[in-house]
Amino acid sequence: MTPISLAIACLLAITLGYGSLCAAAPFGRCRKCNGWGFQMKHDRRGQLKRGKDCRRCKATGRRIRIGRWIFNRAQRIYREGTH
């Protein structure tokens, strides 16, 4: 196998793998709050305490994956264009 065809095969495998991940699990953990839905704070004694709700995920702890977001946009544009 030539290096170019090997690179194309690897990129195709990665793309199909990510596409199947987005189809099977469209939501991932929020990167800001790490899936908790809120930030952790320390009180004066140094103990962990619940902080404010996360604004990025609206306290759900979930975010939509980039690939799923792109797929949803493309689907919406196609649907609106055919009507």
N, C-alpha and C positions, 0 to 999 in steps of 0.2 A: 504494500500500500504506500502510495506517495504521501508525503507530509501534508500536502494540500487536501487530499481526500480524507486523510485522518482527521485534520482540523475541522473539515465540514461535517464529518460524521460525529465528532465530539460536540460541536455546536448544535447539531440537530438533536442529539440525545439530551443535551441540557435543556433545550427549548421545549421538547416534548415532555420532559420530566416536570419542568416548571408549569407547563400548561395543564398537565394532569393534576398537579398539586393545587393549582388555582380552581380547577373544576371540582375537586374532591373537598377541599377546605378553603373556601373563599376568604375567610377571615383569619388573621394572625394576631399575635399579641401586640399590644400597643408598645412602641419603642420608648415612649416617654415615661410611662408608669410601670413598664415591664409586665403588663397584663393584670395589675392589681386594681386599677380604676382610680387610684389615688396615690399621692406621694407620701413617703414615709418621712417623719420628722423626729427629732430628738427633743425630749423635754429638758428641764434644767438639771435633772439628775442623770441624764444620759440614756434614759430608757426610750425605746422606740414607741412612737405614737402615730396614729393616723393623721395625715395632713389633709390638705384640700383635695377636692375631686379633680381628676384630670380633665383639662379642657379639650385636649386633642381627641380623646375617645369618648368624651361626655360620660365619664365614670363607668363605662361598660368593660374596659380592659381589652376591647377588641378593635381592630382596624381592618379595613378592606385591603387586600393585597394589590400591588401595583398592576400585575397582569390581569387580575379580575376587573380592576377599575377601567383599564384600557378596553377590555372585552365588552364591558357594559356600555361604555361610551360608543364604541363602534356599532354595537347592536342598536342603540338608541338612534344614532345617525342614520343607519340603514332603514330602520322602521319608519322614521319621520320622512325619509326621502321617498319611500315607496307609497306613501299615502297621498 
